[in-house]
Amino acid sequence: MSWLFGVNKDQSFANIANLPLPPQQGGAGGAAGGSGGGGDDKGKGDDKKKVWQGFDPTGLERAAQAARDLDKSPNAKEALALSMKQEDTKQLDEKKQIKEFEAHVEQMKVDQIRTQGEEKRKTLGQETKQHQERAQYQDQLARRRYEDQLRQQQRQNEENLRQQEESVNKQESMRRKTIEYEAELRHQNEMKRLEAELRGKAKIERENRDLRNEQIRLKAQEYRETVLQSIRAAGTVLGDGFKAFISDWDKVSATAAGLTLLALGVYSAKMGTGIGARYIEARLGKPSLVRETSRLSVIEGIKHPIKTTRRLFIKPEDALKGIVLKPTLEERLREIAIATRNTKNNKGLYRNLLFYGPPGTGKTLFAKSLSMHSGMDYAIMTGGDVAPMGKEGVTAMHKVFDWASSSRRGVLLFVDEADAFLRRRSSEVISEDMRATLNAFLYRTGEQSKKFMLVLASNQPEQFDWAINDRLDEMVEFALPGVEERERMVYHYFEKYILQPATQGKSRFKVEKMDYGAKCKEIAGKSEGLSGREIAKIGVAWQASGYASEDGMLTEEMIDARVDEAVKQHKQKTDWKESEDLRTNKQSLTHAISFGLGDKSTK
């Protein structure tokens, strides 16, 4: 009920503010706490005096009046109970604030402890860092000291090595000088010894010269007498024998007959050996003019029995297999192949053929295929090999035809570049040896034969001698392939050189996916003017490009690049040929004009 009198109205809250603070750690806090504890009593006495000095007595009067009024009021008990409840509520609030303050104090203690721990950790970190820096510095100092020691040791070792090298060099120099001095002394001693020996020998020779000359004279006299006696004895024996031989007529007759028979035997053996050698060469040996042949000799048959046996049982194949030509030309060549085969089977007379046209159009290839189809052997010779033979050309030409005539199967004699030695004798300037060789060729081909078939190939048939043209039974022109033939050739060689190797299991060759038919048709359009040989070389170039790539892949770009390069090279060759033809025509015209002027001046 003190609030009714106005006494200690706000004292509870003031007491909360005057509660003692938590003690501070350290000496300073303890000293402060001690000083604070010593002044508590004096402070309380002063507070009491101030309270009683400000006391208002009128408040007591009002409180008494209120108490009397309250006692008279019918609600006095309820008001007293209410005031008591209010007082309990205020006390609870004060306790709550005290608890909160205590919690705040505990939190402050916890924060203070945490702060102290952080300070300790920082202090330990600084100490650890200082220890590490000190250890690193000491390690660096130790390393520097060790490096200095190593450098000093290295310098000392180098100095020792240098001193040792100098010592070794000095010793070596002294040893070399000693050896040289010893060698010089030995040389001087040897020279002195030789000089003494030579002087001694010279003195002995001078002293013994007369004695040696007398010995030589005596030996020569004895040798001369011995030779004279031998000659006399041999003359006596031969003379007696010759007299006895002449006096006996039977011995003379027998000796003459024996010498005659010996001469005949030597001559017969020489002639028989030559005839046998020529026969064996004609039957077994390959002539020197034949470059390539399918005919097997006895020696080759012994070396390759399987190959020889296989040839005996081989069946004739199509003569145009693997050869792409124009349909009309293929039909004509097939007729020739059938006729040749039937001629061989019926032992008839073979016809002589001429294949002419640009190079690389299939002349040689068809000649080989024709011989295999008809069951004959083929032999290839070139006209360029005849001119270097000189005087031996006639003999070599007869050997070729003798060798061809000795074959049981028949020989297809293919003469490539025949215009090289079968030129016109009337207008061409040829040597006497070449003329004799041409006459021998004309003599051996004057009549058709059952043993061999003659096939000539030439790029310039107009240069043939007229007698050669008279011996030809049929002429076949091999022209450059057209668009359809080129397309067939491109596809044939694309399959042979690209697709077949790519489909083999162990090959690393691969082909990029593309429309092969369209690509072959495109290449055939680009390759106008190219021969069959040039198209085949393009196929080989495709294969080489595929093998040269890193992954073994042949791409469409590679194919086009090889085709463009081949077309470019063909154009360059054509330009060269035109230039050469133009130059040759100019020279021929100049020669003709000068020859005509010379004839006029002569007349």
C-alpha positions in Angstrom: 0.0 0.0 0.0 3.0 2.3 -0.1 2.0 3.7 -3.4 -1.0 5.2 -1.8 1.3 7.4 0.3 3.6 8.3 -2.6 6.6 6.7 -0.9 9.0 4.4 -2.9 6.8 4.7 -6.0 9.7 4.0 -8.5 12.1 2.5 -6.0 11.9 -1.1 -7.5 13.1 0.1 -10.9 15.8 2.3 -9.3 17.1 -0.8 -7.4 17.4 -2.7 -10.6 19.6 0.0 -12.0 21.7 -0.1 -8.8 22.5 -3.8 -9.0 26.2 -4.7 -8.9 28.0 -5.4 -12.2 29.9 -8.7 -12.8 33.5 -8.7 -11.6 36.1 -7.8 -14.2 39.1 -10.2 -14.8 42.5 -9.0 -14.1 44.1 -6.9 -11.4 42.4 -3.7 -12.6 38.9 -5.2 -12.3 39.6 -6.6 -8.9 40.9 -3.2 -7.7 37.8 -1.5 -9.1 35.5 -4.0 -7.4 37.2 -3.5 -4.1 36.9 0.2 -4.2 33.2 -0.1 -5.2 32.5 -2.5 -2.3 34.0 0.0 0.2 31.7 2.8 -0.7 28.3 1.0 -0.5 27.3 1.9 3.1 28.0 5.5 2.7 26.0 5.7 -0.5 23.0 4.1 1.2 23.0 6.5 4.1 23.0 9.5 1.7 20.1 8.0 -0.2 18.0 7.7 2.9 18.6 11.3 3.9 17.6 12.4 0.4 14.4 10.4 0.5 13.2 11.8 3.9 14.2 15.3 3.0 11.8 15.1 0.0 8.9 13.5 1.9 5.5 15.2 1.4 3.3 14.8 4.6 0.2 15.8 2.7 0.4 12.5 1.0 -0.2 10.8 4.3 -3.3 12.9 4.9 -4.7 12.0 1.5 -3.9 8.4 2.1 -5.6 8.4 5.4 -8.6 10.1 3.9 -8.6 7.6 1.1 -8.4 4.7 3.6 -11.3 6.0 5.5 -13.3 6.5 2.3 -12.3 3.0 1.3 -13.4 1.5 4.6 -16.7 3.1 4.2 -17.1 1.9 0.6 -18.9 -1.4 0.0 -16.1 -2.4 -2.5 -13.3 -2.0 -0.1 -12.4 -5.7 -0.1 -12.4 -5.9 -3.8 -10.2 -2.8 -4.1 -7.8 -4.3 -1.5 -7.6 -7.6 -3.4 -7.1 -5.7 -6.6 -4.3 -3.7 -5.2 -2.7 -6.8 -3.8 -2.9 -8.5 -7.2 -1.3 -5.4 -8.8 1.5 -5.5 -6.3 2.1 -9.3 -7.0 2.1 -8.5 -10.7 4.7 -5.8 -10.2 6.9 -8.1 -8.2 6.7 -10.8 -10.9 7.6 -8.2 -13.5 10.6 -7.1 -11.4 11.7 -10.8 -11.0 11.4 -11.2 -14.8 13.5 -8.2 -15.4 16.1 -9.5 -12.8 16.2 -12.9 -14.7 16.6 -11.1 -18.0 19.4 -9.1 -16.6 21.1 -12.2 -15.2 20.8 -13.9 -18.6 22.2 -10.8 -20.1 25.1 -10.9 -17.7 25.7 -14.6 -18.5 25.7 -13.8 -22.2 28.2 -11.1 -21.6 30.4 -13.6 -19.8 30.1 -16.1 -22.7 31.0 -13.3 -25.2 33.9 -12.3 -23.0 35.2 -15.9 -22.9 34.7 -16.3 -26.7 36.6 -13.0 -27.2 39.4 -14.2 -25.0 39.6 -17.6 -26.9 39.8 -15.7 -30.2 42.5 -13.5 -28.8 44.4 -16.6 -27.7 44.0 -18.2 -31.1 45.2 -15.1 -32.8 48.1 -15.0 -30.5 48.9 -18.7 -31.2 48.6 -18.1 -34.9 51.0 -15.2 -34.8 53.4 -17.2 -32.7 53.1 -20.2 -35.1 53.7 -17.9 -38.1 56.7 -16.4 -36.4 58.1 -19.9 -35.7 57.6 -20.9 -39.3 59.2 -17.8 -40.6 62.1 -18.3 -38.2 62.4 -21.9 -39.4 62.3 -20.9 -43.1 64.9 -18.3 -42.5 67.1 -20.8 -40.7 66.6 -23.3 -43.5 67.5 -20.7 -46.1 70.6 -19.8 -44.2 71.5 -23.5 -43.9 71.0 -23.9 -47.7 73.1 -20.9 -48.5 75.9 -22.2 -46.3 75.6 -25.6 -48.0 75.7 -24.1 -51.5 78.7 -22.0 -50.5 80.4 -25.1 -49.2 79.6 -26.9 -52.5 80.9 -24.0 -54.6 84.0 -23.9 -52.6 84.5 -27.6 -52.9 83.8 -27.4 -56.7 86.4 -24.7 -57.1 88.9 -26.7 -55.0 88.2 -29.8 -57.1 88.6 -27.8 -60.4 91.8 -26.4 -59.1 93.1 -29.9 -58.1 92.0 -31.2 -61.5 93.8 -28.4 -63.3 96.9 -29.0 -61.4 96.7 -32.7 -62.1 96.2 -32.1 -65.8 99.2 -29.7 -65.8 101.2 -32.4 -64.1 100.1 -35.1 -66.5 100.8 -32.8 -69.5 104.3 -32.1 -68.2 105.0 -35.8 -67.6 103.6 -36.6 -71.1 105.8 -33.9 -72.6 108.8 -35.2 -70.8 108.0 -38.8 -71.9 107.5 -37.7 -75.5 110.8 -35.8 -75.5 112.5 -38.8 -74.0 111.1 -41.2 -76.6 112.1 -38.8 -79.4 115.5 -38.5 -78.0 115.9 -42.3 -77.7 114.6 -42.7 -81.3 117.0 -40.2 -82.6 119.9 -41.9 -80.8 118.7 -45.3 -82.2 118.5 -43.8 -85.7 122.0 -42.3 -85.4 123.4 -45.7 -84.2 121.6 -47.5 -87.0 122.9 -45.1 -89.6 126.4 -45.5 -88.2 126.1 -49.3 -88.2 124.8 -49.4 -91.8 127.5 -47.0 -92.9 130.1 -49.3 -91.4 128.6 -52.4 -93.0 128.4 -50.8 -96.4 132.0 -49.6 -96.2 133.0 -53.1 -95.1 131.1 -54.8 -98.0 132.5 -52.3 -100.5 136.0 -53.1 -99.3 135.4 -56.8 -99.6 133.9 -56.4 -103.1 136.9 -54.5 -104.2 139.2 -57.1 -102.8 137.2 -60.1 -104.3 136.3 -58.6 -107.7 139.0 -60.4 -109.7 138.2 -63.7 -108.0 134.4 -63.3 -108.9 135.1 -62.4 -112.5 137.2 -65.5 -112.9 134.4 -67.7 -111.5 131.9 -66.1 -113.9 134.2 -66.7 -116.9 134.7 -70.4 -116.0 130.9 -71.0 -115.5 130.1 -69.4 -118.9 132.7 -71.5 -120.6 131.4 -74.7 -119.1 127.7 -73.8 -120.0 128.8 -73.0 -123.6 130.5 -76.4 -124.0 127.5 -78.2 -122.5 125.1 -76.5 -124.9 127.3 -77.3 -127.9 127.6 -81.0 -126.9 123.7 -81.1 -126.5 123.2 -79.6 -130.0 125.7 -82.0 -131.6 123.9 -85.0 -129.9 120.4 -83.8 -130.9 121.5 -83.2 -134.5 123.1 -86.6 -134.7 119.9 -88.3 -133.4 117.5 -86.3 -135.7 119.7 -86.9 -138.7 119.8 -90.6 -138.1 116.1 -90.7 -137.5 115.2 -88.6 -140.6 117.5 -90.8 -142.8 115.8 -94.0 -141.4 112.3 -92.4 -142.0 113.1 -91.4 -145.6 114.6 -94.8 -146.4 111.4 -96.5 -145.1 108.5 -95.8 -147.6 105.8 -97.4 -145.5 106.4 -95.0 -142.6 106.2 -92.0 -145.0 102.9 -93.2 -146.4 101.4 -93.9 -142.9 102.5 -90.4 -141.6 100.9 -88.6 -144.6 97.6 -90.6 -144.2 97.5 -89.8 -140.5 98.0 -86.0 -141.0 95.3 -86.0 -143.7 92.8 -87.8 -141.5 93.6 -85.4 -138.6 92.9 -82.4 -140.7 89.6 -83.8 -142.0 88.5 -84.6 -138.4 89.3 -81.1 -137.1 87.4 -79.5 -140.0 84.4 -81.9 -139.7 84.2 -81.3 -135.9 84.3 -77.5 -136.5 81.5 -77.6 -139.1 79.4 -80.1 -137.2 79.7 -78.0 -134.0 78.6 -74.8 -135.9 75.6 -76.6 -137.5 74.6 -78.1 -134.2 74.9 -74.8 -132.4 72.7 -73.1 -135.0 70.2 -75.9 -134.8 70.0 -75.7 -131.0 69.8 -72.0 -131.0 67.0 -72.1 -133.5 65.2 -74.7 -131.5 65.8 -73.7 -127.9 67.4 -70.3 -127.7 65.5 -67.0 -127.9 66.8 -64.6 -130.6 68.3 -61.3 -129.5 65.8 -59.3 -131.4 62.8 -60.9 -129.5 62.0 -58.7 -126.5 59.2 -60.8 -125.0 57.7 -64.2 -125.8 55.3 -66.8 -124.4 57.2 -69.7 -125.9 58.9 -71.9 -123.4 62.2 -73.5 -124.1 63.3 -76.9 -122.9 65.4 -75.3 -120.1 62.5 -73.2 -119.0 60.2 -76.2 -119.1 62.5 -78.0 -116.8 62.7 -75.0 -114.5 58.9 -74.4 -114.4 57.2 -77.8 -114.9 53.9 -76.6 -113.3 53.7 -73.6 -115.6 54.4 -75.8 -118.6 51.8 -78.4 -117.7 49.2 -75.7 -117.1 49.8 -74.3 -120.5 49.1 -77.7 -122.1 45.7 -77.9 -120.5 44.7 -74.2 -120.7 41.5 -73.5 -122.6 41.2 -70.7 -125.2 39.6 -67.6 -123.8 37.8 -64.7 -125.5 40.3 -62.7 -127.5 38.7 -59.4 -126.4 38.6 -60.2 -122.7 39.6 -57.1 -120.8 39.9 -55.0 -124.0 37.4 -52.2 -124.6 37.0 -51.0 -128.2 34.3 -49.7 -130.5 31.6 -52.2 -131.2 32.3 -52.3 -134.9 36.0 -52.8 -134.3 35.3 -55.5 -131.7 33.2 -57.4 -134.2 35.9 -57.2 -136.8 38.7 -58.3 -134.4 36.5 -61.2 -133.2 36.2 -62.4 -136.7 40.0 -62.2 -137.2 40.5 -64.2 -133.9 38.1 -66.9 -135.0 39.6 -67.1 -138.4 43.1 -67.3 -137.0 42.1 -70.1 -134.5 40.5 -72.2 -137.2 43.5 -71.6 -139.5 45.8 -72.9 -136.8 43.6 -76.0 -136.1 43.3 -76.8 -139.9 47.0 -76.1 -140.5 46.3 -73.4 -143.1 48.3 -70.4 -144.2 48.3 -67.5 -141.8 47.4 -64.0 -142.9 49.6 -61.0 -142.2 48.0 -58.0 -140.4 48.7 -54.4 -139.9 47.5 -52.6 -136.7 47.8 -48.8 -137.0 46.6 -45.9 -134.9 47.7 -43.7 -132.0 49.7 -45.2 -129.3 48.0 -46.8 -126.3 44.9 -47.9 -128.2 45.3 -51.6 -127.5 47.3 -53.0 -130.5 49.9 -54.9 -128.5 47.3 -56.1 -126.0 45.1 -57.5 -128.7 48.0 -59.2 -130.4 48.9 -61.1 -127.2 45.3 -62.0 -126.6 44.9 -63.2 -130.3 47.9 -65.5 -129.9 46.5 -67.0 -126.6 43.0 -67.3 -128.1 44.3 -69.2 -131.2 46.7 -71.4 -129.2 49.8 -69.9 -130.6 53.0 -68.5 -129.0 53.6 -64.8 -129.3 56.9 -63.0 -129.8 57.3 -59.2 -129.6 60.1 -57.4 -131.3 60.5 -53.6 -131.8 61.8 -51.9 -134.9 64.1 -49.6 -132.9 66.3 -52.7 -132.0 67.2 -53.4 -135.7 69.2 -50.3 -136.5 71.8 -50.6 -133.8 72.6 -54.2 -135.0 74.5 -52.9 -138.0 76.0 -55.7 -140.1 74.6 -58.3 -137.6 71.1 -57.2 -138.5 70.7 -59.6 -141.4 71.9 -62.6 -139.3 69.7 -61.6 -136.4 66.7 -61.3 -138.7 67.2 -64.8 -140.2 67.6 -66.2 -136.7 64.2 -64.7 -135.7 62.4 -66.4 -138.6 64.3 -69.7 -138.2 63.3 -69.7 -134.5 59.7 -68.9 -135.4 59.6 -71.6 -138.0 60.7 -74.2 -135.5 57.7 -73.8 -133.3 55.1 -76.6 -133.3 52.3 -74.4 -131.9 53.0 -71.6 -134.3 54.3 -68.1 -133.5 52.5 -64.7 -133.8 55.4 -62.4 -134.6 54.4 -58.9 -133.5 56.6 -56.1 -134.7 56.0 -53.0 -132.7 57.1 -49.6 -134.2 57.7 -51.4 -137.5 58.1 -48.1 -139.4 61.4 -47.6 -137.6 63.2 -50.0 -140.0 60.6 -50.8 -142.8 60.8 -47.3 -144.4 60.7 -46.6 -148.1 64.0 -47.5 -149.8 63.5 -45.0 -152.6 62.9 -41.8 -150.7 64.4 -42.4 -147.3 68.1 -42.1 -146.6 69.0 -45.4 -145.0 72.3 -47.1 -144.5 73.4 -50.1 -146.4 73.2 -52.3 -143.4 69.6 -51.3 -142.8 68.8 -51.8 -146.5 70.3 -55.3 -146.3 68.2 -56.1 -143.2 65.1 -54.8 -144.9 65.8 -57.0 -147.9 66.3 -60.0 -145.6 62.9 -59.3 -143.9 61.2 -59.0 -147.3 62.8 -62.3 -148.4 61.5 -64.2 -145.4 58.0 -62.7 -145.6 57.6 -63.1 -149.4 55.2 -66.0 -149.0 52.5 -66.8 -146.5 53.6 -69.3 -143.9 52.0 -72.1 -141.9 54.6 -71.6 -139.0 54.2 -68.0 -138.1 51.8 -65.1 -138.5 53.2 -61.6 -139.0 51.5 -58.6 -137.3 52.9 -55.1 -137.7 52.0 -52.2 -135.5 52.8 -48.6 -136.5 51.7 -45.0 -135.7 52.8 -43.8 -139.2 52.0 -46.6 -141.8 52.4 -44.1 -144.7 56.2 -44.4 -144.2 56.3 -48.2 -145.1 58.1 -49.4 -148.2 55.7 -50.5 -151.0 57.0 -54.0 -150.8 55.9 -54.2 -147.1 52.4 -53.0 -148.0 52.2 -55.7 -150.7 52.8 -58.4 -148.0 49.9 -57.2 -145.8 46.7 -59.1 -146.1 44.5 -56.9 -143.8 44.8 -53.6 -142.1 42.9 -52.7 -138.9 42.7 -49.1 -137.5 42.8 -48.7 -133.7 41.3 -45.2 -133.2 41.0 -43.3 -129.9 38.1 -44.4 -127.8 34.8 -42.5 -127.9 32.6 -41.4 -125.0 30.9 -44.8 -124.5 34.2 -46.7 -124.8 35.9 -44.3 -122.3 33.0 -44.8 -119.9 33.4 -48.6 -120.1 37.1 -48.3 -119.7 36.8 -46.0 -116.6 34.4 -48.4 -115.0 36.6 -51.4 -115.9 39.7 -49.8 -114.4 37.8 -48.4 -111.4 36.6 -51.8 -110.5 40.1 -53.4 -111.1 42.2 -50.9 -109.2 39.8 -49.4 -106.7 36.8 -51.6 -105.9 38.5 -55.0 -105.8 41.4 -53.9 -103.5 38.9 -52.1 -101.3 36.8 -55.3 -100.8 39.7 -57.4 -99.8 39.7 -58.3 -96.1 43.3 -57.5 -95.2 43.7 -54.4 -97.3 43.7 -50.9 -95.7 42.4 -49.4 -98.9 38.9 -47.8 -98.6 36.7 -45.8 -100.9 34.4 -42.9 -100.0 30.7 -43.5 -100.6 29.6 -42.0 -103.9 27.6 -42.7 -107.1 30.2 -44.7 -109.0 28.2 -44.9 -112.2 27.6 -41.1 -112.3 31.3 -40.5 -111.4 32.5 -42.8 -114.2 30.2 -41.1 -116.7 31.6 -37.7 -115.6 35.2 -38.8 -115.9 34.5 -40.2 -119.4 33.2 -36.7 -120.5 36.3 -35.0 -119.1 38.8 -37.5 -120.7 38.2 -36.7 -124.3 41.2 -37.4 -126.5 42.8 -39.8 -123.9 43.9 -43.2 -125.0 43.2 -46.5 -123.3 46.7 -46.6 -121.8 46.3 -43.1 -120.3 42.9 -44.0 -118.8 44.5 -47.2 -117.2 47.3 -45.0 -115.8 44.6 -42.8 -114.2 43.2 -45.9 -112.4 46.7 -46.7 -111.1 47.1 -43.1 -109.9 43.8 -43.4 -108.0 45.1 -46.5 -106.2 48.4 -44.7 -105.4 46.5 -41.7 -104.0 44.5 -44.0 -101.7 47.5 -45.8 -100.4 49.3 -42.5 -99.9 46.6 -41.1 -97.7 46.9 -41.3 -93.9 43.7 -43.4 -93.3 43.8 -45.2 -96.7 40.6 -43.5 -97.8 40.2 -42.5 -101.5 37.9 -39.5 -101.7 36.0 -38.0 -104.6 38.3 -34.9 -104.5 41.3 -37.2 -105.0 39.7 -38.8 -108.0 38.9 -35.5 -109.6 42.3 -34.1 -108.9 44.0 -37.1 -110.6 41.7 -36.8 -113.6 42.3 -33.1 -114.0 46.1 -33.7 -113.8 46.0 -36.4 -116.5 44.0 -34.2 -118.8 46.4 -31.3 -118.3 49.4 -33.6 -119.0 47.7 -34.9 -122.1 47.2 -31.4 -123.4 50.9 -30.6 -122.7 52.0 -33.7 -124.7 49.7 -32.7 -127.6 51.2 -29.2 -127.7 54.7 -30.7 -127.8 53.7 -33.0 -130.6 52.2 -30.2 -132.7 55.3 -28.1 -132.2 57.5 -31.0 -133.3 55.4 -31.7 -136.3 55.4 -28.1 -137.3 59.2 -27.9 -137.0 59.6 -31.2 -138.9 57.4 -29.9 -141.8 59.4 -26.7 -142.0 62.7 -28.7 -142.2 61.2 -31.0 -144.9 60.0 -28.0 -146.9 63.3 -26.3 -146.6 65.1 -29.5 -147.7 62.8 -30.0 -150.7 63.3 -26.4 -151.8 67.1 -26.6 -151.5 67.1 -29.9 -153.3 65.0 -28.4 -156.1 67.3 -25.4 -156.5 70.3 -27.7 -156.6 68.8 -29.8 -159.4 68.0 -26.6 -161.5 71.6 -25.3 -161.0 73.0 -28.7 -162.1 70.9 -28.7 -165.2 
